[in-house]
């Protein structure tokens, strides 16, 4: 049972609890029954020695530690609940001050959520980007579709021009000696792509199929060691010239690549799609801007552990997205030359922003007395069941209603922010901000959208499943 709960420093409480003699004796007996099969006492078959004989041989406290392990999780959880502490990490600095036949006395520390002073969340001003679709944007989408359906054809009646693909053999020499990595056969080089050393591609232009010629270049100063700043000669043989052939942009093309019959129908569809996307992106960016302002408006001394845990969750989420792309986190770190500590460090700032937002939304829920009704929760279950192709009952078994309630409350809080927002003049171009609904790019793990759902997952800390290492016991009761 809880004896006391006292604040000892910012966001840290010391909790004292006691376990009565009867409860401790039951735990000791359970520990004995669990461990006796491993204990040998002279005169008894292994696992059959009475508890009193074992205690006499190994000491009265032989089962105390195991008994405390049995009692610890529930005792601590109940004490935290009784003290009405909202903890954000597992308990630490456990000190067992008394243990024996009279029961257990112990104390530990916990980190709790900070006191939060909510800033402005109604009347927040943000600018929404323009959503008008131009004729040029429709044209660009049509060009993209042409590119996707293009084909490469060979030409043999002219010399190489810019944007051609030249199929070449080449071998490079420095001071008359071939160097490693400077040779290839039937290499397809897009002229003007800038993929080779400056000046290389330009010297292919004007040559015809079958010609053999030299290309003279100077490697850049920042090129890899051994070739930097050196003059080189490449022996070239041109085998083939290819050009990209785009399909004609007509009704027949439209029928081949879409569900429409005419070019005009496709253009209207493209315009409608682009408008819908622009509106969604503008709304998401607008929401993100509002939430960022609300999050930054709170005043709180946030425990470092909250930010660290959020960063770890972000890394786990990032690793999961990598896995969906067929790449594991360790391979990614190897390719990028990073380690996990550096990746976590990259996430610290977005993690802090996310923690601020969670705290802000929780305060709005309290201030507005927001509730999640049974109807709200059932509707969310229906939505999840439809999204994942599962039976509603199966979803209910997998996702506790309490978790959904947290999500629903947060979304209602976001709704209040948006409903009371002040929209500024629309910009001509979309804001270059990470939107509230856009996921992180795997290559840019340092940024996290602010509008992530916040309350679906309770802190693991509220159920301390593992007992921290205890300080040296200061008192042990005797018989």
Secondary structure, 3 states (H helix, E strand, C coil): CEEEEEEEECCEEEEEEEECHHHHHHHHHHHHHHHHHHCCCCCCCCCCCCHHHHHHHHCHHHHHHHHHHHHHHHHHHHHHHHCCCCECCCCEEEEEEEEECCEEEEEEEEEECCCCECCCCCCCEEEEECCCCCHHHHHHHHHHHHHHCCEEEEECCCCCCCCCEEEEEEEEEECCEEEEEEEEEEEEEECCCCCCCCCCHHHCCCCCCCCEEEEEEECCCCCCCCCCCCEEEEEEEEEEEEEEECCCCCHHHHHHHCCCCCHHHHHHHHHHHHHHHHHHHHHHHHHHHHHHHHHHCCECCCCHHHHHHHHHHHHHHHHHHHHHCCCCHHHHHHHHCCCHHHHHHHHHHHHHHHHHHHHHHHHHHHHCCCCCCHHHHHHHHHHHHHHHCCCHHHHHHHCCHHHHHHHHHHHHHHHHHHHCCEEEEEECCCCCCCCCCCCCCCCCCCCCCCCCCCCCCCCHHHCCCCCCCCECCCCECCC
